[in-house]
């Protein structure tokens, strides 16, 4: 029995499951082909209270991270790679809520909660990867405006985004201490969206390049203090990494159950695949490992609900969860045989989609560096 979730979390789970069954699962295959999710789906999610669910009213649903975790888990169980609710609600919106002024929060968060504004955050640049200190996008102050120039890539929700938090250098000579976070409306002159990036997985999630050519943005669009952006990023990245770990753990559990069912039904040489000792032992090992992971991830959720989750603990959760997800999904695919390579069963696509987990939100190597600093 899991103890981290309350009754209101589980009631919310039922609501989320109904929404996914009605509004996501029947259409997801088409979204995979299109490479994007219609904005109408975001509006429906907003009507159901599924966006910004951890933020207080009127900025969200009035819940906590437990409600967010429920949504993340249920999306992971069905391998819904689109829409990008999690990035919008658990990454972008919290920056605005924590560091925004009352005017900024009133301007953007209610519309994000309703799905009328879709959020993105632009960190990564060509050639920088996980090294946020090396960003080259600049925001030069001219009076009461900033002039932003630069390029971003691998931006989730990039094509659908109405509002983008841009990580940029307001004082390039200061390195990491010269980074600021500035919100840019997608309709601002000089801001443009590039091509839809062709990925090996996460096909339903719109990912694009973003370009900034003398984009003039009011100083009032800056989140928090000037040149304090790097510390803001470091503080919020722990939640982003926990989000990834929560999804990975739920994915493992879901596809373990599906693989058990498949191997019980699938017959080879006169008996079910499950009846072979090798199959049972491998599945038993997967069950033991996923249970150990579940206990740790639930502990991290509990710590985060108490605002006590450390960056190192979040890094440990992400490192272990994504490595285990990739390894076990590969094993589950093997147990499906040739059918595992077909889209019909979903395990093959889940295996491909899981590979990004060890890269985004900070690569494995970055996670190990964070953990190593605590030794």
C-alpha positions in Angstrom: 0.0 0.0 0.0 1.3 3.4 -0.9 1.0 6.0 1.8 2.1 9.2 0.1 -1.3 10.0 -1.5 -4.3 11.2 0.4 -8.0 10.5 -0.4 -8.3 13.7 -2.4 -5.3 12.7 -4.5 -6.9 9.4 -5.3 -10.2 11.0 -6.2 -8.3 13.3 -8.5 -6.7 10.2 -10.0 -10.1 8.9 -11.0 -10.8 12.2 -12.7 -7.5 12.2 -14.5 -8.1 8.6 -15.7 -11.5 9.5 -17.1 -10.0 12.5 -19.0 -7.1 10.4 -20.4 -9.5 7.7 -21.5 -11.9 10.2 -23.2 -9.6 13.0 -24.5 -6.1 11.5 -25.0 -5.9 7.8 -25.6 -8.3 7.7 -28.7 -6.4 10.5 -30.4 -2.8 10.0 -29.4 -1.8 7.9 -32.4 -2.9 10.7 -34.7 -1.0 13.3 -32.6 2.1 11.1 -33.0 1.8 11.4 -36.8 1.1 15.1 -36.6 3.9 15.9 -34.2 1.7 18.2 -32.2 -1.5 18.2 -30.0 -4.4 20.5 -30.8 -4.7 23.5 -28.5 -8.4 22.5 -27.9 -7.1 19.7 -25.8 -5.4 22.1 -23.5 -8.7 24.1 -23.1 -10.5 20.9 -22.1 -7.8 20.0 -19.6 -8.1 23.5 -18.1 -11.9 23.1 -17.8 -11.3 19.8 -15.9 -8.8 21.5 -13.5 -5.8 19.5 -14.7 -3.5 22.4 -15.4 -1.5 24.2 -12.7 -3.2 21.8 -10.3 -0.5 22.3 -7.6 -0.9 26.1 -7.5 -3.5 27.9 -5.3 -6.6 29.4 -6.8 -7.1 31.5 -8.9 -3.7 30.5 -10.4 -4.5 26.8 -10.4 -6.5 24.0 -8.9 -5.6 24.6 -5.3 -3.8 21.3 -4.8 -0.2 20.4 -4.1 2.5 18.4 -5.8 0.7 15.1 -4.9 -2.0 16.1 -7.4 0.7 16.8 -10.0 2.3 13.5 -9.3 -1.0 11.7 -9.9 -1.4 13.4 -13.3 2.3 12.6 -14.2 1.8 8.9 -13.2 -1.4 8.4 -15.2 0.1 10.0 -18.3 3.2 7.8 -17.9 1.1 4.6 -17.5 -0.4 5.1 -21.0 2.9 6.6 -22.4 1.1 9.8 -23.4 4.0 11.8 -24.8 1.7 14.7 -25.7 0.3 17.1 -24.6 3.1 18.7 -22.5 1.0 19.3 -19.5 3.8 18.5 -17.1 6.3 21.1 -18.4 3.6 23.7 -18.5 2.2 23.1 -15.0 5.1 21.7 -13.0 8.0 23.6 -14.5 6.9 26.9 -16.3 4.0 27.9 -14.0 6.0 27.5 -10.8 8.7 29.9 -12.0 6.0 32.6 -12.5 4.3 31.8 -9.2 7.5 31.8 -7.1 9.4 34.6 -8.7 6.7 36.7 -10.4 5.2 39.9 -9.1 1.5 40.0 -8.2 0.8 41.7 -11.5 2.7 39.0 -13.5 0.9 36.2 -11.7 -2.5 37.7 -12.3 -1.6 38.4 -16.0 -0.4 34.9 -16.9 -1.3 32.2 -14.4 -5.1 32.1 -14.5 -4.9 31.9 -18.3 -2.3 29.1 -18.0 -4.7 27.3 -15.6 -7.5 27.6 -18.2 -5.4 26.4 -21.1 -5.7 29.7 -22.9 -2.0 30.3 -22.5 0.5 27.5 -23.1 3.8 27.9 -21.5 7.4 26.9 -22.4 10.8 27.5 -21.0 13.8 28.2 -23.3 17.0 27.0 -21.7 19.0 24.9 -24.2 20.9 26.4 -27.1 22.8 24.9 -30.0 26.1 23.7 -28.6 25.4 24.3 -24.9 23.5 21.2 -23.8 23.2 21.0 -20.0 25.7 23.8 -19.5 23.3 26.7 -18.6 26.2 28.9 -17.7 27.3 28.9 -21.3 24.1 30.4 -22.8 24.7 33.0 -25.4 21.3 34.6 -25.8 21.5 38.1 -24.6 19.1 40.7 -23.2 20.5 44.2 -23.4 18.7 46.8 -21.3 17.7 50.0 -23.0 15.7 52.2 -20.6 12.6 50.3 -19.5 13.0 47.5 -22.1 15.3 44.6 -22.9 16.4 43.8 -26.4 16.8 40.0 -26.7 18.9 38.3 -29.4 19.8 34.6 -29.7 18.6 31.2 -30.5 17.1 28.3 -28.5 16.6 24.6 -29.5 14.9 21.4 -28.2 12.1 23.5 -26.7 9.1 21.4 -25.5 5.8 23.0 -26.3 7.8 25.3 -28.6 5.2 25.4 -31.5 2.1 25.7 -29.3 3.7 28.1 -26.8 2.0 31.5 -26.2 4.4 32.5 -23.4 8.1 31.5 -23.2 10.4 32.0 -20.2 13.8 32.8 -21.8 17.0 32.1 -20.1 19.4 34.9 -21.2 22.5 36.8 -20.3 21.7 40.3 -19.0 25.4 40.7 -18.1 27.6 38.4 -20.2 30.8 39.3 -18.4 29.4 37.8 -15.1 28.9 34.3 -16.5 26.4 32.3 -14.4 25.9 35.4 -12.2 24.7 37.4 -15.2 21.7 35.2 -16.2 18.1 36.5 -16.0 14.7 35.0 -16.7 12.5 37.0 -19.0 9.0 36.2 -20.2 8.3 36.7 -23.9 4.9 36.8 -25.5 4.8 34.7 -28.7 3.3 37.6 -30.6 6.2 40.0 -29.8 7.9 41.3 -33.0 11.2 39.7 -33.7 10.3 36.4 -32.0 9.8 33.5 -34.3 9.4 29.7 -34.1 11.5 27.5 -36.2 10.8 24.1 -37.7 9.3 21.2 -35.9 12.2 19.1 -34.9 12.2 15.5 -36.0 12.9 13.3 -33.0 13.3 9.5 -32.7 10.7 9.5 -29.9 8.2 11.7 -28.1 6.5 12.3 -31.5 3.3 13.8 -30.1 5.2 16.4 -28.2 5.9 19.5 -30.2 9.5 20.4 -30.0 11.1 23.3 -32.0 13.7 25.9 -32.3 13.1 29.5 -31.2 14.7 32.7 -32.6 15.0 36.1 -31.1 15.9 39.0 -33.4 16.0 42.3 -31.5 12.9 41.3 -29.5 11.9 44.3 -27.4 10.4 43.2 -24.1 9.4 45.4 -21.1 11.6 45.2 -18.1 8.3 44.3 -16.2 8.4 40.9 -18.0 11.5 39.9 -16.0 11.0 37.3 -13.3 12.7 38.2 -10.1 15.9 40.1 -9.8 18.2 40.9 -12.7 21.2 38.5 -12.9 19.6 36.1 -10.3 18.3 33.7 -12.9 20.9 31.0 -12.4 20.0 30.5 -8.7 16.3 30.4 -9.6 17.0 27.7 -12.1 19.1 25.6 -9.7 16.3 25.8 -7.1 13.5 24.8 -9.4 15.4 22.0 -11.3 14.9 19.6 -8.4 11.2 19.5 -9.1 11.8 19.0 -12.8 14.0 16.0 -12.1 11.4 14.5 -9.7 8.8 14.9 -12.4 10.9 12.8 -14.7 11.5 10.2 -12.0 7.8 9.9 -11.2 6.9 9.3 -14.8 9.6 6.7 -15.2 8.6 4.7 -12.2 4.9 4.7 -13.3 6.0 3.6 -16.8 8.0 0.7 -15.5 5.1 -0.5 -13.4 2.5 -0.2 -16.1 4.6 -2.0 -18.8 5.6 -4.7 -16.3 1.9 -5.5 -15.7 1.3 -5.5 -19.5 4.3 -7.8 -20.1 3.1 -10.2 -17.5 -0.3 -10.4 -19.1 1.2 -10.8 -22.6 3.6 -13.6 -21.5 0.8 -15.4 -19.8 -1.3 -15.4 -23.0 1.5 -15.9 -25.6 2.2 -19.6 -26.4 5.5 -21.0 -27.7 6.4 -24.7 -28.0 3.2 -25.7 -26.3 3.3 -23.5 -23.2 3.0 -19.9 -22.3 6.1 -17.7 -22.4 5.5 -17.0 -18.7 5.8 -20.7 -17.8 9.5 -20.7 -18.7 11.7 -20.2 -15.7 13.8 -17.7 -17.4 10.8 -15.5 -18.1 9.5 -15.7 -14.5 12.9 -15.0 -13.0 13.4 -11.9 -15.2 10.0 -10.6 -14.4 10.5 -11.3 -10.7 13.7 -9.3 -10.8 11.9 -6.5 -12.6 9.2 -6.5 -9.9 11.8 -6.4 -7.1 13.7 -3.5 -8.7 10.6 -1.5 -9.6 9.3 -1.9 -6.0 12.6 -0.6 -4.6 12.4 2.3 -7.0 8.7 3.0 -6.0 9.6 3.2 -2.3 12.4 5.8 -3.0 10.4 7.9 -5.5 7.4 8.0 -3.1 9.8 9.1 -0.3 11.0 11.9 -2.6 7.4 12.9 -3.3 6.7 13.0 0.5 9.9 15.1 1.0 8.9 17.5 -1.7 5.4 17.9 -0.3 7.2 19.0 2.9 9.6 21.3 0.9 12.5 19.1 2.1 13.7 17.5 -1.2 17.3 18.2 -1.8 18.9 18.6 -5.3 21.0 15.5 -4.7 18.0 13.4 -3.8 16.1 14.6 -6.9 19.2 13.7 -9.0 19.4 10.3 -7.4 15.7 9.6 -8.2 16.1 10.8 -11.8 19.4 8.9 -12.4 18.1 5.6 -11.0 14.6 5.8 -12.4 15.5 6.6 -16.0 18.3 4.1 -16.1 16.0 1.4 -14.8 13.2 2.4 -17.2 15.4 2.1 -20.2 16.9 -1.2 -19.1 13.6 -2.9 -18.1 11.5 -1.6 -21.0 14.2 -3.1 -23.3 13.7 -6.4 -21.5 9.9 -6.2 -21.7 10.2 -5.5 -25.4 12.4 -8.7 -25.8 9.7 -10.7 -24.1 7.2 -9.6 -26.7 9.3 -11.0 -29.4 8.6 -9.7 -32.9 5.4 -8.1 -31.7 7.4 -5.9 -29.4 8.7 -4.2 -32.5 5.2 -3.5 -33.8 3.4 -0.3 -32.8 0.3 -2.4 -31.9 1.5 -3.3 -28.4 3.0 0.1 -27.5 6.1 -1.3 -25.7 8.4 -0.5 -28.6 7.3 3.1 -28.7 7.6 3.4 -24.9 11.1 2.0 -25.1 12.1 4.6 -27.7 10.4 7.4 -25.8 12.1 6.5 -22.6 15.6 7.1 -24.0 15.3 10.9 -23.6 14.9 10.5 -19.8 18.7 10.1 -19.4 19.3 13.3 -21.3 16.7 16.0 -20.7 16.3 17.7 -17.3 20.1 17.3 -17.0 22.0 14.3 -18.4 23.1 11.3 -16.4 26.6 12.8 -16.2 25.2 16.0 -14.7 23.2 14.0 -12.1 26.3 12.1 -11.1 28.2 15.4 -10.7 25.5 16.8 -8.4 25.5 13.6 -6.3 29.3 13.5 -6.2 29.4 17.0 -4.7 27.7 15.6 -1.6 30.2 12.8 -1.0 
